[in-house]
Amino acid sequence: MDFAEFASNSLIRFNYMKIKIKATNLELTPAIKEYVETKMNMLNKYLHGLGPVLCEFEVSLTTNHHLKGEIFKGEANLSFPGQMLRVEKTEKDLYKAIDKVKDHLGPMIIKYKETKLT
């Protein structure tokens, strides 16, 4: 592949994050894994200039909860040099929990980046 082909390929993205995914009390299907990776990779636009980032993401089916029925939890721990950001969200839908984790991490990364770079 030559440079022009490389530069024009819209599927190539720079990944600043290594993602580890764990499932508790539910099966980690390829669909869930792909969904988590896709959502977490959306945060790469905020990670430029922060160095390597490790994302440990856990999806789980909680049993000890005050609400009836199945409650799913999404939890992400982003490890930066000298700092860790953590978000945990619960929802009745697993994919909504994953979305909420991603939505809350974006502003946290921006705030961390502003404080680190000032």
N, C-alpha and C positions, 0 to 999 in steps of 0.2 A: 504494500500500500504506500503510495507516495504522499507527500505532505498535503497537497490540495485535497486528495481524497480523505485524508485524516481530518483536516480542518473543516471539511464540509459535512462530515458525518455527525448528525445531530444527536445520535445515540451515545456518543462518547462524552462522559462527564468526569470531572475530577472528583474523586472521593477522598474526603479528609477524615472519614470515620470508618472504623472497623466495628462491625456489629456482631454481637453474640446474642443469640436468642434462646431462651429457656421457657419451657412450658411446665406448669404445675397443675395437677388434677385434670388435665385435658391433653389430647394428642396434638402435637405440633405438626399440623398438616402442611404440605407444600404451599397451599393457598394462604394460610396464616403467615407462614414464614415470608412469602413473597410480599404480602401486604405490609408487614412490619418493615421489611427492608425498603420498600418503595416509600413509605411514609417517613422513615428516618433519613433516607437519602435526600428527601426534600429539604432537609435542614442544612445540607452542604453549602447552600448559598450564604449562610451565616458564619460558616466555620473557616473561611479563608483567612489565613494569617494567624491562626491559633495553634498550629502544629497538629500533630497526630491526636486523634480523639478516639477513645474506646467507649462504645455504647453497649451496655449490658441491658438487654430488654427482657422482661419477664411477662408472660401472659399466663393468667391462672383463672381457675374457677374457684371462687371463694365459697366456703360452706358456713363459716361463722359470721353471719351478717344479719342485721336487724330487718332487712327486707325479705319478703318471701320470694321463692323461685331462684333461678340461677342468676348469680351476679358475677360478672367477669371483671378482672382487674388487669390493667396495663401499667407497667412500672418501667421507667427508664432511668438509668444512672449513666451520666456522661462524665467521663474522667478526663480532665485537662491536666496539664502540668501544674501541680500545686492546688488544684480545685476540683470539686465534684458538684455537678448539678443533678438533682433528683426530682422526678415527678411521678406521682402515683394517682391513678384515676380509676374509679369503678363505675360500671354501667351494666344495664341489663343486656346489652349487645356488645360482644367482644370487639367488633370493628369500631364502634363508637368510642370505646375505652381507648383503643389505639389512637384514633383521631384526636381525642382530647389530650392525650399525652404529647403528641406532636404539636398541637396548637399551643400548649402551655410552654413547651421547650423553646420555641422560636423567640418569644420576648425575653426569656431568661438568658438565652445565648447572647442576644443583642446587648442586654444590660451588663452581662459579664464582660463582653468585648469592650464596651465603653469604659468600664472601670479599669480594665487591664491596660488599655491603650492610652489612658489619660494619666 
